[in-house]
Amino acid sequence: MNRITATATNILKLLPRATLILMLLAAPVLAVPMMRANTGNTIEAPAHKNTSVGFVLLISLQRG
């Protein structure tokens, strides 16, 4: 009975520390879906305008 009591007290002493460590490890994993849910504030670059200057230069260099 003494051994069971000693084991139980050791487990109860380690339980808060183990809970804290598990919470610290689980916090980033649980925060990722919250960060991905807000996609409304995405800033995108303006579309690149194709002026086709390269094609004109290619044709003019082939004629010369």
N, C-alpha and C positions, 0 to 999 in steps of 0.2 A: 504494500500500500504506500510505503514511503517512496519507492521508486516511481510509482505512477504519479504521485503528487509532484515530485521533483521534475518529471518530464512535462507535466502539464504546466507548471510554472515557467519552465524554460520556453515552451511554445508560446505562452501568453506574453512573455517578455519580447520574443522575436516577432510577434504578429504585427505590432504597429510599424516596426522598421521595414518589414517585408511589404506591408501595404503601401508605405510611402515610396519605396523603390519601384513597385509595380505602377503606381500612379505616375511617377516621373517618366517611366519608360513608355507608358501608354499615351501620355499627353500629346506628343507630336503625331502619333498615328491617328488619334482622334481629331486633331486639328486640321489635317490635310483635306478631308471632305468639306469642311467649313470654308477653307480658303478657295477651293475650286468652285464652290457654289456661286460666288459672286463674280460673274463674267461680264457684267454690264458696263464696267469702266475700262474696257480694253481700248487702248489708243493705237490706231493703225496708221501706217505711213500712207501718204497719198499715192495714187497709182502713177507709175512711170509712163510719161507720154512718149510715144514712139514717133520721132521726127524723121526717121529714115534718112538721116544725113549720111550714115555709113554706106547705104546702098548707092547714093549719089557719088560718094567718093570712090567707091569700088568701080563703078561704071566709067567715071572720068579717068581713073588711073589705067584702066584697060585700054582706053582709046589712045593714050599718050605714048 
